[in-house]
């Protein structure tokens, strides 16, 4: 465990202080396919972020 104090004030840890937390979260497996050309779709007409209006 690496701790860095980014303030100018001294910070002291005492034995038993809680300094970390473990979060167990599922990670879904993902598969990617590399293609030469993307198919044209109506959905992609407006470009990134377009609402179509």
mmCIF entry with sequence, helices, sheets and N, C-alpha, C, O atoms, coordinates in Angstrom:
data_MODEL
# 
_entry.id   MODEL 
# 
_entity.id                         1 
_entity.type                       polymer 
_entity.pdbx_number_of_molecules   1 
# 
_entity_poly.entity_id                      1 
_entity_poly.type                           'polypeptide(L)' 
_entity_poly.nstd_linkage                   no 
_entity_poly.nstd_monomer                   no 
_entity_poly.pdbx_seq_one_letter_code       
;(UNK)(UNK)(UNK)(UNK)(UNK)(UNK)(UNK)(UNK)(UNK)(UNK)(UNK)(UNK)(UNK)(UNK)(UNK)(UNK)
(UNK)(UNK)(UNK)(UNK)(UNK)(UNK)(UNK)(UNK)(UNK)(UNK)(UNK)(UNK)(UNK)(UNK)(UNK)(UNK)
(UNK)(UNK)(UNK)(UNK)(UNK)(UNK)(UNK)(UNK)(UNK)(UNK)(UNK)(UNK)(UNK)(UNK)(UNK)(UNK)
(UNK)(UNK)(UNK)(UNK)(UNK)
;
_entity_poly.pdbx_seq_one_letter_code_can   XXXXXXXXXXXXXXXXXXXXXXXXXXXXXXXXXXXXXXXXXXXXXXXXXXXXX 
_entity_poly.pdbx_strand_id                 A 
# 
loop_
_entity_poly_seq.entity_id 
_entity_poly_seq.num 
_entity_poly_seq.mon_id 
_entity_poly_seq.hetero 
1 1  UNK n 
1 2  UNK n 
1 3  UNK n 
1 4  UNK n 
1 5  UNK n 
1 6  UNK n 
1 7  UNK n 
1 8  UNK n 
1 9  UNK n 
1 10 UNK n 
1 11 UNK n 
1 12 UNK n 
1 13 UNK n 
1 14 UNK n 
1 15 UNK n 
1 16 UNK n 
1 17 UNK n 
1 18 UNK n 
1 19 UNK n 
1 20 UNK n 
1 21 UNK n 
1 22 UNK n 
1 23 UNK n 
1 24 UNK n 
1 25 UNK n 
1 26 UNK n 
1 27 UNK n 
1 28 UNK n 
1 29 UNK n 
1 30 UNK n 
1 31 UNK n 
1 32 UNK n 
1 33 UNK n 
1 34 UNK n 
1 35 UNK n 
1 36 UNK n 
1 37 UNK n 
1 38 UNK n 
1 39 UNK n 
1 40 UNK n 
1 41 UNK n 
1 42 UNK n 
1 43 UNK n 
1 44 UNK n 
1 45 UNK n 
1 46 UNK n 
1 47 UNK n 
1 48 UNK n 
1 49 UNK n 
1 50 UNK n 
1 51 UNK n 
1 52 UNK n 
1 53 UNK n 
# 
_struct_asym.id          A 
_struct_asym.entity_id   1 
# 
loop_
_atom_site.group_PDB 
_atom_site.id 
_atom_site.type_symbol 
_atom_site.label_atom_id 
_atom_site.label_alt_id 
_atom_site.label_comp_id 
_atom_site.label_asym_id 
_atom_site.label_entity_id 
_atom_site.label_seq_id 
_atom_site.pdbx_PDB_ins_code 
_atom_site.Cartn_x 
_atom_site.Cartn_y 
_atom_site.Cartn_z 
_atom_site.occupancy 
_atom_site.B_iso_or_equiv 
_atom_site.pdbx_formal_charge 
_atom_site.auth_seq_id 
_atom_site.auth_comp_id 
_atom_site.auth_asym_id 
_atom_site.auth_atom_id 
_atom_site.pdbx_PDB_model_num 
ATOM 1   N N  . UNK A 1 1  ? 0.852   -1.152  0.000   1.00 0.00 ? 1  UNK A N  1 
ATOM 2   C CA . UNK A 1 1  ? 0.000   0.000   0.000   1.00 0.00 ? 1  UNK A CA 1 
ATOM 3   C C  . UNK A 1 1  ? 0.907   1.225   0.000   1.00 0.00 ? 1  UNK A C  1 
ATOM 4   O O  . UNK A 1 1  ? 1.776   1.363   0.860   1.00 0.00 ? 1  UNK A O  1 
ATOM 5   N N  . UNK A 1 2  ? 0.701   2.101   -0.958  1.00 0.00 ? 2  UNK A N  1 
ATOM 6   C CA . UNK A 1 2  ? 1.466   3.337   -1.062  1.00 0.00 ? 2  UNK A CA 1 
ATOM 7   C C  . UNK A 1 2  ? 0.548   4.492   -0.704  1.00 0.00 ? 2  UNK A C  1 
ATOM 8   O O  . UNK A 1 2  ? -0.540  4.612   -1.267  1.00 0.00 ? 2  UNK A O  1 
ATOM 9   N N  . UNK A 1 3  ? 0.964   5.333   0.210   1.00 0.00 ? 3  UNK A N  1 
ATOM 10  C CA . UNK A 1 3  ? 0.190   6.509   0.603   1.00 0.00 ? 3  UNK A CA 1 
ATOM 11  C C  . UNK A 1 3  ? 0.988   7.757   0.281   1.00 0.00 ? 3  UNK A C  1 
ATOM 12  O O  . UNK A 1 3  ? 2.199   7.801   0.494   1.00 0.00 ? 3  UNK A O  1 
ATOM 13  N N  . UNK A 1 4  ? 0.306   8.775   -0.235  1.00 0.00 ? 4  UNK A N  1 
ATOM 14  C CA . UNK A 1 4  ? 0.949   10.046  -0.557  1.00 0.00 ? 4  UNK A CA 1 
ATOM 15  C C  . UNK A 1 4  ? 0.154   11.159  0.101   1.00 0.00 ? 4  UNK A C  1 
ATOM 16  O O  . UNK A 1 4  ? -1.061  11.239  -0.079  1.00 0.00 ? 4  UNK A O  1 
ATOM 17  N N  . UNK A 1 5  ? 0.812   12.009  0.854   1.00 0.00 ? 5  UNK A N  1 
ATOM 18  C CA . UNK A 1 5  ? 0.176   13.160  1.487   1.00 0.00 ? 5  UNK A CA 1 
ATOM 19  C C  . UNK A 1 5  ? 0.374   14.361  0.566   1.00 0.00 ? 5  UNK A C  1 
ATOM 20  O O  . UNK A 1 5  ? 1.487   14.870  0.440   1.00 0.00 ? 5  UNK A O  1 
ATOM 21  N N  . UNK A 1 6  ? -0.699  14.813  -0.078  1.00 0.00 ? 6  UNK A N  1 
ATOM 22  C CA . UNK A 1 6  ? -0.607  15.924  -1.022  1.00 0.00 ? 6  UNK A CA 1 
ATOM 23  C C  . UNK A 1 6  ? -0.815  17.288  -0.365  1.00 0.00 ? 6  UNK A C  1 
ATOM 24  O O  . UNK A 1 6  ? -0.795  18.314  -1.044  1.00 0.00 ? 6  UNK A O  1 
ATOM 25  N N  . UNK A 1 7  ? -1.012  17.301  0.939   1.00 0.00 ? 7  UNK A N  1 
ATOM 26  C CA . UNK A 1 7  ? -1.178  18.581  1.630   1.00 0.00 ? 7  UNK A CA 1 
ATOM 27  C C  . UNK A 1 7  ? 0.140   19.009  2.259   1.00 0.00 ? 7  UNK A C  1 
ATOM 28  O O  . UNK A 1 7  ? 1.119   18.263  2.253   1.00 0.00 ? 7  UNK A O  1 
ATOM 29  N N  . UNK A 1 8  ? 0.149   20.213  2.795   1.00 0.00 ? 8  UNK A N  1 
ATOM 30  C CA . UNK A 1 8  ? 1.349   20.712  3.477   1.00 0.00 ? 8  UNK A CA 1 
ATOM 31  C C  . UNK A 1 8  ? 1.330   20.365  4.963   1.00 0.00 ? 8  UNK A C  1 
ATOM 32  O O  . UNK A 1 8  ? 2.311   20.577  5.676   1.00 0.00 ? 8  UNK A O  1 
ATOM 33  N N  . UNK A 1 9  ? 0.210   19.835  5.414   1.00 0.00 ? 9  UNK A N  1 
ATOM 34  C CA . UNK A 1 9  ? 0.072   19.468  6.825   1.00 0.00 ? 9  UNK A CA 1 
ATOM 35  C C  . UNK A 1 9  ? 0.569   18.039  7.046   1.00 0.00 ? 9  UNK A C  1 
ATOM 36  O O  . UNK A 1 9  ? 0.306   17.160  6.226   1.00 0.00 ? 9  UNK A O  1 
ATOM 37  N N  . UNK A 1 10 ? 1.281   17.804  8.145   1.00 0.00 ? 10 UNK A N  1 
ATOM 38  C CA . UNK A 1 10 ? 1.707   16.432  8.440   1.00 0.00 ? 10 UNK A CA 1 
ATOM 39  C C  . UNK A 1 10 ? 0.494   15.549  8.735   1.00 0.00 ? 10 UNK A C  1 
ATOM 40  O O  . UNK A 1 10 ? -0.498  16.008  9.300   1.00 0.00 ? 10 UNK A O  1 
ATOM 41  N N  . UNK A 1 11 ? 0.588   14.304  8.351   1.00 0.00 ? 11 UNK A N  1 
ATOM 42  C CA . UNK A 1 11 ? -0.492  13.354  8.587   1.00 0.00 ? 11 UNK A CA 1 
ATOM 43  C C  . UNK A 1 11 ? 0.122   12.099  9.180   1.00 0.00 ? 11 UNK A C  1 
ATOM 44  O O  . UNK A 1 11 ? 1.027   11.508  8.592   1.00 0.00 ? 11 UNK A O  1 
ATOM 45  N N  . UNK A 1 12 ? -0.363  11.695  10.331  1.00 0.00 ? 12 UNK A N  1 
ATOM 46  C CA . UNK A 1 12 ? 0.197   10.544  11.029  1.00 0.00 ? 12 UNK A CA 1 
ATOM 47  C C  . UNK A 1 12 ? -0.822  9.415   11.069  1.00 0.00 ? 12 UNK A C  1 
ATOM 48  O O  . UNK A 1 12 ? -1.988  9.622   11.405  1.00 0.00 ? 12 UNK A O  1 
ATOM 49  N N  . UNK A 1 13 ? -0.369  8.237   10.727  1.00 0.00 ? 13 UNK A N  1 
ATOM 50  C CA . UNK A 1 13 ? -1.217  7.050   10.833  1.00 0.00 ? 13 UNK A CA 1 
ATOM 51  C C  . UNK A 1 13 ? -0.899  6.331   12.126  1.00 0.00 ? 13 UNK A C  1 
ATOM 52  O O  . UNK A 1 13 ? 0.255   6.259   12.549  1.00 0.00 ? 13 UNK A O  1 
ATOM 53  N N  . UNK A 1 14 ? -1.923  5.809   12.739  1.00 0.00 ? 14 UNK A N  1 
ATOM 54  C CA . UNK A 1 14 ? -1.758  5.028   13.958  1.00 0.00 ? 14 UNK A CA 1 
ATOM 55  C C  . UNK A 1 14 ? -2.043  3.565   13.639  1.00 0.00 ? 14 UNK A C  1 
ATOM 56  O O  . UNK A 1 14 ? -2.805  3.265   12.719  1.00 0.00 ? 14 UNK A O  1 
ATOM 57  N N  . UNK A 1 15 ? -1.443  2.668   14.386  1.00 0.00 ? 15 UNK A N  1 
ATOM 58  C CA . UNK A 1 15 ? -1.710  1.244   14.197  1.00 0.00 ? 15 UNK A CA 1 
ATOM 59  C C  . UNK A 1 15 ? -3.213  0.999   14.321  1.00 0.00 ? 15 UNK A C  1 
ATOM 60  O O  . UNK A 1 15 ? -3.848  1.435   15.281  1.00 0.00 ? 15 UNK A O  1 
ATOM 61  N N  . UNK A 1 16 ? -3.765  0.300   13.344  1.00 0.00 ? 16 UNK A N  1 
ATOM 62  C CA . UNK A 1 16 ? -5.192  -0.005  13.357  1.00 0.00 ? 16 UNK A CA 1 
ATOM 63  C C  . UNK A 1 16 ? -6.032  0.961   12.536  1.00 0.00 ? 16 UNK A C  1 
ATOM 64  O O  . UNK A 1 16 ? -7.217  0.708   12.316  1.00 0.00 ? 16 UNK A O  1 
ATOM 65  N N  . UNK A 1 17 ? -5.434  2.088   12.067  1.00 0.00 ? 17 UNK A N  1 
ATOM 66  C CA . UNK A 1 17 ? -6.181  3.021   11.214  1.00 0.00 ? 17 UNK A CA 1 
ATOM 67  C C  . UNK A 1 17 ? -6.571  2.317   9.922   1.00 0.00 ? 17 UNK A C  1 
ATOM 68  O O  . UNK A 1 17 ? -5.798  1.535   9.369   1.00 0.00 ? 17 UNK A O  1 
ATOM 69  N N  . UNK A 1 18 ? -7.762  2.600   9.455   1.00 0.00 ? 18 UNK A N  1 
ATOM 70  C CA . UNK A 1 18 ? -8.249  2.006   8.209   1.00 0.00 ? 18 UNK A CA 1 
ATOM 71  C C  . UNK A 1 18 ? -7.917  2.952   7.065   1.00 0.00 ? 18 UNK A C  1 
ATOM 72  O O  . UNK A 1 18 ? -8.366  4.098   7.042   1.00 0.00 ? 18 UNK A O  1 
ATOM 73  N N  . UNK A 1 19 ? -7.126  2.462   6.115   1.00 0.00 ? 19 UNK A N  1 
ATOM 74  C CA . UNK A 1 19 ? -6.635  3.332   5.049   1.00 0.00 ? 19 UNK A CA 1 
ATOM 75  C C  . UNK A 1 19 ? -7.031  2.857   3.656   1.00 0.00 ? 19 UNK A C  1 
ATOM 76  O O  . UNK A 1 19 ? -6.717  3.524   2.671   1.00 0.00 ? 19 UNK A O  1 
ATOM 77  N N  . UNK A 1 20 ? -7.712  1.724   3.554   1.00 0.00 ? 20 UNK A N  1 
ATOM 78  C CA . UNK A 1 20 ? -8.062  1.196   2.236   1.00 0.00 ? 20 UNK A CA 1 
ATOM 79  C C  . UNK A 1 20 ? -9.407  0.484   2.304   1.00 0.00 ? 20 UNK A C  1 
ATOM 80  O O  . UNK A 1 20 ? -9.897  0.142   3.380   1.00 0.00 ? 20 UNK A O  1 
ATOM 81  N N  . UNK A 1 21 ? -9.985  0.273   1.135   1.00 0.00 ? 21 UNK A N  1 
ATOM 82  C CA . UNK A 1 21 ? -11.253 -0.430  1.043   1.00 0.00 ? 21 UNK A CA 1 
ATOM 83  C C  . UNK A 1 21 ? -11.216 -1.314  -0.197  1.00 0.00 ? 21 UNK A C  1 
ATOM 84  O O  . UNK A 1 21 ? -10.803 -0.871  -1.269  1.00 0.00 ? 21 UNK A O  1 
ATOM 85  N N  . UNK A 1 22 ? -11.640 -2.546  -0.053  1.00 0.00 ? 22 UNK A N  1 
ATOM 86  C CA . UNK A 1 22 ? -11.693 -3.476  -1.177  1.00 0.00 ? 22 UNK A CA 1 
ATOM 87  C C  . UNK A 1 22 ? -13.119 -3.524  -1.696  1.00 0.00 ? 22 UNK A C  1 
ATOM 88  O O  . UNK A 1 22 ? -14.056 -3.769  -0.936  1.00 0.00 ? 22 UNK A O  1 
ATOM 89  N N  . UNK A 1 23 ? -13.282 -3.290  -2.990  1.00 0.00 ? 23 UNK A N  1 
ATOM 90  C CA . UNK A 1 23 ? -14.593 -3.385  -3.617  1.00 0.00 ? 23 UNK A CA 1 
ATOM 91  C C  . UNK A 1 23 ? -14.528 -4.528  -4.623  1.00 0.00 ? 23 UNK A C  1 
ATOM 92  O O  . UNK A 1 23 ? -13.779 -4.473  -5.598  1.00 0.00 ? 23 UNK A O  1 
ATOM 93  N N  . UNK A 1 24 ? -15.316 -5.551  -4.374  1.00 0.00 ? 24 UNK A N  1 
ATOM 94  C CA . UNK A 1 24 ? -15.366 -6.699  -5.274  1.00 0.00 ? 24 UNK A CA 1 
ATOM 95  C C  . UNK A 1 24 ? -16.529 -6.478  -6.228  1.00 0.00 ? 24 UNK A C  1 
ATOM 96  O O  . UNK A 1 24 ? -17.681 -6.396  -5.801  1.00 0.00 ? 24 UNK A O  1 
ATOM 97  N N  . UNK A 1 25 ? -16.232 -6.381  -7.519  1.00 0.00 ? 25 UNK A N  1 
ATOM 98  C CA . UNK A 1 25 ? -17.267 -6.129  -8.522  1.00 0.00 ? 25 UNK A CA 1 
ATOM 99  C C  . UNK A 1 25 ? -17.074 -7.095  -9.687  1.00 0.00 ? 25 UNK A C  1 
ATOM 100 O O  . UNK A 1 25 ? -15.944 -7.409  -10.061 1.00 0.00 ? 25 UNK A O  1 
ATOM 101 N N  . UNK A 1 26 ? -18.176 -7.560  -10.254 1.00 0.00 ? 26 UNK A N  1 
ATOM 102 C CA . UNK A 1 26 ? -18.051 -8.479  -11.388 1.00 0.00 ? 26 UNK A CA 1 
ATOM 103 C C  . UNK A 1 26 ? -17.514 -7.768  -12.630 1.00 0.00 ? 26 UNK A C  1 
ATOM 104 O O  . UNK A 1 26 ? -17.788 -6.590  -12.856 1.00 0.00 ? 26 UNK A O  1 
ATOM 105 N N  . UNK A 1 27 ? -16.761 -8.493  -13.410 1.00 0.00 ? 27 UNK A N  1 
ATOM 106 C CA . UNK A 1 27 ? -16.244 -7.972  -14.673 1.00 0.00 ? 27 UNK A CA 1 
ATOM 107 C C  . UNK A 1 27 ? -16.761 -8.889  -15.777 1.00 0.00 ? 27 UNK A C  1 
ATOM 108 O O  . UNK A 1 27 ? -16.421 -10.070 -15.833 1.00 0.00 ? 27 UNK A O  1 
ATOM 109 N N  . UNK A 1 28 ? -17.587 -8.324  -16.650 1.00 0.00 ? 28 UNK A N  1 
ATOM 110 C CA . UNK A 1 28 ? -18.178 -9.123  -17.722 1.00 0.00 ? 28 UNK A CA 1 
ATOM 111 C C  . UNK A 1 28 ? -17.150 -9.377  -18.820 1.00 0.00 ? 28 UNK A C  1 
ATOM 112 O O  . UNK A 1 28 ? -16.449 -8.455  -19.237 1.00 0.00 ? 28 UNK A O  1 
ATOM 113 N N  . UNK A 1 29 ? -17.056 -10.615 -19.290 1.00 0.00 ? 29 UNK A N  1 
ATOM 114 C CA . UNK A 1 29 ? -16.142 -10.884 -20.403 1.00 0.00 ? 29 UNK A CA 1 
ATOM 115 C C  . UNK A 1 29 ? -16.659 -10.238 -21.689 1.00 0.00 ? 29 UNK A C  1 
ATOM 116 O O  . UNK A 1 29 ? -17.862 -10.237 -21.950 1.00 0.00 ? 29 UNK A O  1 
ATOM 117 N N  . UNK A 1 30 ? -15.759 -9.698  -22.477 1.00 0.00 ? 30 UNK A N  1 
ATOM 118 C CA . UNK A 1 30 ? -16.134 -9.000  -23.705 1.00 0.00 ? 30 UNK A CA 1 
ATOM 119 C C  . UNK A 1 30 ? -15.303 -9.556  -24.855 1.00 0.00 ? 30 UNK A C  1 
ATOM 120 O O  . UNK A 1 30 ? -14.120 -9.857  -24.693 1.00 0.00 ? 30 UNK A O  1 
ATOM 121 N N  . UNK A 1 31 ? -15.933 -9.686  -26.011 1.00 0.00 ? 31 UNK A N  1 
ATOM 122 C CA . UNK A 1 31 ? -15.217 -10.143 -27.204 1.00 0.00 ? 31 UNK A CA 1 
ATOM 123 C C  . UNK A 1 31 ? -15.275 -9.044  -28.260 1.00 0.00 ? 31 UNK A C  1 
ATOM 124 O O  . UNK A 1 31 ? -16.328 -8.445  -28.477 1.00 0.00 ? 31 UNK A O  1 
ATOM 125 N N  . UNK A 1 32 ? -14.154 -8.780  -28.912 1.00 0.00 ? 32 UNK A N  1 
ATOM 126 C CA . UNK A 1 32 ? -14.076 -7.774  -29.963 1.00 0.00 ? 32 UNK A CA 1 
ATOM 127 C C  . UNK A 1 32 ? -13.705 -8.452  -31.274 1.00 0.00 ? 32 UNK A C  1 
ATOM 128 O O  . UNK A 1 32 ? -12.975 -9.443  -31.289 1.00 0.00 ? 32 UNK A O  1 
ATOM 129 N N  . UNK A 1 33 ? -14.216 -7.907  -32.376 1.00 0.00 ? 33 UNK A N  1 
ATOM 130 C CA . UNK A 1 33 ? -13.860 -8.381  -33.702 1.00 0.00 ? 33 UNK A CA 1 
ATOM 131 C C  . UNK A 1 33 ? -13.342 -7.201  -34.504 1.00 0.00 ? 33 UNK A C  1 
ATOM 132 O O  . UNK A 1 33 ? -13.991 -6.158  -34.574 1.00 0.00 ? 33 UNK A O  1 
ATOM 133 N N  . UNK A 1 34 ? -12.189 -7.363  -35.099 1.00 0.00 ? 34 UNK A N  1 
ATOM 134 C CA . UNK A 1 34 ? -11.629 -6.314  -35.945 1.00 0.00 ? 34 UNK A CA 1 
ATOM 135 C C  . UNK A 1 34 ? -12.192 -6.475  -37.355 1.00 0.00 ? 34 UNK A C  1 
ATOM 136 O O  . UNK A 1 34 ? -12.156 -7.562  -37.931 1.00 0.00 ? 34 UNK A O  1 
ATOM 137 N N  . UNK A 1 35 ? -12.711 -5.380  -37.897 1.00 0.00 ? 35 UNK A N  1 
ATOM 138 C CA . UNK A 1 35 ? -13.288 -5.411  -39.241 1.00 0.00 ? 35 UNK A CA 1 
ATOM 139 C C  . UNK A 1 35 ? -12.621 -4.343  -40.094 1.00 0.00 ? 35 UNK A C  1 
ATOM 140 O O  . UNK A 1 35 ? -12.085 -3.365  -39.572 1.00 0.00 ? 35 UNK A O  1 
ATOM 141 N N  . UNK A 1 36 ? -12.657 -4.532  -41.396 1.00 0.00 ? 36 UNK A N  1 
ATOM 142 C CA . UNK A 1 36 ? -12.074 -3.567  -42.325 1.00 0.00 ? 36 UNK A CA 1 
ATOM 143 C C  . UNK A 1 36 ? -12.994 -2.365  -42.526 1.00 0.00 ? 36 UNK A C  1 
ATOM 144 O O  . UNK A 1 36 ? -12.530 -1.227  -42.591 1.00 0.00 ? 36 UNK A O  1 
ATOM 145 N N  . UNK A 1 37 ? -14.316 -2.625  -42.627 1.00 0.00 ? 37 UNK A N  1 
ATOM 146 C CA . UNK A 1 37 ? -15.291 -1.569  -42.917 1.00 0.00 ? 37 UNK A CA 1 
ATOM 147 C C  . UNK A 1 37 ? -16.492 -1.756  -42.002 1.00 0.00 ? 37 UNK A C  1 
ATOM 148 O O  . UNK A 1 37 ? -16.927 -2.882  -41.763 1.00 0.00 ? 37 UNK A O  1 
ATOM 149 N N  . UNK A 1 38 ? -17.029 -0.648  -41.488 1.00 0.00 ? 38 UNK A N  1 
ATOM 150 C CA . UNK A 1 38 ? -18.242 -0.709  -40.667 1.00 0.00 ? 38 UNK A CA 1 
ATOM 151 C C  . UNK A 1 38 ? -19.465 -0.599  -41.563 1.00 0.00 ? 38 UNK A C  1 
ATOM 152 O O  . UNK A 1 38 ? -19.480 0.172   -42.522 1.00 0.00 ? 38 UNK A O  1 
ATOM 153 N N  . UNK A 1 39 ? -20.491 -1.378  -41.238 1.00 0.00 ? 39 UNK A N  1 
ATOM 154 C CA . UNK A 1 39 ? -21.739 -1.316  -41.989 1.00 0.00 ? 39 UNK A CA 1 
ATOM 155 C C  . UNK A 1 39 ? -22.417 0.029   -41.760 1.00 0.00 ? 39 UNK A C  1 
ATOM 156 O O  . UNK A 1 39 ? -22.326 0.589   -40.667 1.00 0.00 ? 39 UNK A O  1 
ATOM 157 N N  . UNK A 1 40 ? -23.100 0.553   -42.780 1.00 0.00 ? 40 UNK A N  1 
ATOM 158 C CA . UNK A 1 40 ? -23.853 1.801   -42.671 1.00 0.00 ? 40 UNK A CA 1 
ATOM 159 C C  . UNK A 1 40 ? -25.181 1.513   -41.989 1.00 0.00 ? 40 UNK A C  1 
ATOM 160 O O  . UNK A 1 40 ? -25.852 0.535   -42.319 1.00 0.00 ? 40 UNK A O  1 
ATOM 161 N N  . UNK A 1 41 ? -25.566 2.367   -41.030 1.00 0.00 ? 41 UNK A N  1 
ATOM 162 C CA . UNK A 1 41 ? -26.850 2.207   -40.343 1.00 0.00 ? 41 UNK A CA 1 
ATOM 163 C C  . UNK A 1 41 ? -27.554 3.546   -40.277 1.00 0.00 ? 41 UNK A C  1 
ATOM 164 O O  . UNK A 1 41 ? -26.907 4.591   -40.346 1.00 0.00 ? 41 UNK A O  1 
ATOM 165 N N  . UNK A 1 42 ? -28.867 3.529   -40.144 1.00 0.00 ? 42 UNK A N  1 
ATOM 166 C CA . UNK A 1 42 ? -29.644 4.759   -39.990 1.00 0.00 ? 42 UNK A CA 1 
ATOM 167 C C  . UNK A 1 42 ? -29.270 5.427   -38.672 1.00 0.00 ? 42 UNK A C  1 
ATOM 168 O O  . UNK A 1 42 ? -29.217 6.654   -38.586 1.00 0.00 ? 42 UNK A O  1 
ATOM 169 N N  . UNK A 1 43 ? -29.018 4.636   -37.668 1.00 0.00 ? 43 UNK A N  1 
ATOM 170 C CA . UNK A 1 43 ? -28.683 5.157   -36.349 1.00 0.00 ? 43 UNK A CA 1 
ATOM 171 C C  . UNK A 1 43 ? -27.438 6.039   -36.392 1.00 0.00 ? 43 UNK A C  1 
ATOM 172 O O  . UNK A 1 43 ? -27.355 7.007   -35.637 1.00 0.00 ? 43 UNK A O  1 
ATOM 173 N N  . UNK A 1 44 ? -26.479 5.735   -37.245 1.00 0.00 ? 44 UNK A N  1 
ATOM 174 C CA . UNK A 1 44 ? -25.225 6.472   -37.284 1.00 0.00 ? 44 UNK A CA 1 
ATOM 175 C C  . UNK A 1 44 ? -25.225 7.688   -38.188 1.00 0.00 ? 44 UNK A C  1 
ATOM 176 O O  . UNK A 1 44 ? -24.163 8.260   -38.433 1.00 0.00 ? 44 UNK A O  1 
ATOM 177 N N  . UNK A 1 45 ? -26.365 8.101   -38.687 1.00 0.00 ? 45 UNK A N  1 
ATOM 178 C CA . UNK A 1 45 ? -26.445 9.197   -39.654 1.00 0.00 ? 45 UNK A CA 1 
ATOM 179 C C  . UNK A 1 45 ? -26.004 10.546  -39.102 1.00 0.00 ? 45 UNK A C  1 
ATOM 180 O O  . UNK A 1 45 ? -25.346 11.306  -39.813 1.00 0.00 ? 45 UNK A O  1 
ATOM 181 N N  . UNK A 1 46 ? -26.349 10.871  -37.850 1.00 0.00 ? 46 UNK A N  1 
ATOM 182 C CA . UNK A 1 46 ? -26.118 12.215  -37.332 1.00 0.00 ? 46 UNK A CA 1 
ATOM 183 C C  . UNK A 1 46 ? -24.742 12.453  -36.748 1.00 0.00 ? 46 UNK A C  1 
ATOM 184 O O  . UNK A 1 46 ? -24.408 13.593  -36.424 1.00 0.00 ? 46 UNK A O  1 
ATOM 185 N N  . UNK A 1 47 ? -23.943 11.430  -36.605 1.00 0.00 ? 47 UNK A N  1 
ATOM 186 C CA . UNK A 1 47 ? -22.623 11.600  -36.014 1.00 0.00 ? 47 UNK A CA 1 
ATOM 187 C C  . UNK A 1 47 ? -22.652 11.462  -34.501 1.00 0.00 ? 47 UNK A C  1 
ATOM 188 O O  . UNK A 1 47 ? -23.718 11.337  -33.898 1.00 0.00 ? 47 UNK A O  1 
ATOM 189 N N  . UNK A 1 48 ? -21.477 11.486  -33.898 1.00 0.00 ? 48 UNK A N  1 
ATOM 190 C CA . UNK A 1 48 ? -21.357 11.293  -32.456 1.00 0.00 ? 48 UNK A CA 1 
ATOM 191 C C  . UNK A 1 48 ? -22.078 12.398  -31.694 1.00 0.00 ? 48 UNK A C  1 
ATOM 192 O O  . UNK A 1 48 ? -21.859 13.579  -31.964 1.00 0.00 ? 48 UNK A O  1 
ATOM 193 N N  . UNK A 1 49 ? -22.934 12.029  -30.748 1.00 0.00 ? 49 UNK A N  1 
ATOM 194 C CA . UNK A 1 49 ? -23.629 13.000  -29.907 1.00 0.00 ? 49 UNK A CA 1 
ATOM 195 C C  . UNK A 1 49 ? -24.875 13.588  -30.530 1.00 0.00 ? 49 UNK A C  1 
ATOM 196 O O  . UNK A 1 49 ? -25.538 14.406  -29.893 1.00 0.00 ? 49 UNK A O  1 
ATOM 197 N N  . UNK A 1 50 ? -25.219 13.209  -31.742 1.00 0.00 ? 50 UNK A N  1 
ATOM 198 C CA . UNK A 1 50 ? -26.390 13.774  -32.416 1.00 0.00 ? 50 UNK A CA 1 
ATOM 199 C C  . UNK A 1 50 ? -27.675 13.220  -31.819 1.00 0.00 ? 50 UNK A C  1 
ATOM 200 O O  . UNK A 1 50 ? -27.779 12.024  -31.549 1.00 0.00 ? 50 UNK A O  1 
ATOM 201 N N  . UNK A 1 51 ? -28.659 14.103  -31.614 1.00 0.00 ? 51 UNK A N  1 
ATOM 202 C CA . UNK A 1 51 ? -29.969 13.666  -31.123 1.00 0.00 ? 51 UNK A CA 1 
ATOM 203 C C  . UNK A 1 51 ? -30.928 13.427  -32.269 1.00 0.00 ? 51 UNK A C  1 
ATOM 204 O O  . UNK A 1 51 ? -32.039 12.942  -32.055 1.00 0.00 ? 51 UNK A O  1 
ATOM 205 N N  . UNK A 1 52 ? -30.515 13.759  -33.488 1.00 0.00 ? 52 UNK A N  1 
ATOM 206 C CA . UNK A 1 52 ? -31.364 13.553  -34.644 1.00 0.00 ? 52 UNK A CA 1 
ATOM 207 C C  . UNK A 1 52 ? -32.354 14.676  -34.867 1.00 0.00 ? 52 UNK A C  1 
ATOM 208 O O  . UNK A 1 52 ? -33.229 14.562  -35.724 1.00 0.00 ? 52 UNK A O  1 
ATOM 209 N N  . UNK A 1 53 ? -32.235 15.769  -34.107 1.00 0.00 ? 53 UNK A N  1 
ATOM 210 C CA . UNK A 1 53 ? -33.172 16.892  -34.243 1.00 0.00 ? 53 UNK A CA 1 
ATOM 211 C C  . UNK A 1 53 ? -32.477 18.094  -34.828 1.00 0.00 ? 53 UNK A C  1 
ATOM 212 O O  . UNK A 1 53 ? -33.103 19.137  -35.018 1.00 0.00 ? 53 UNK A O  1 
# 
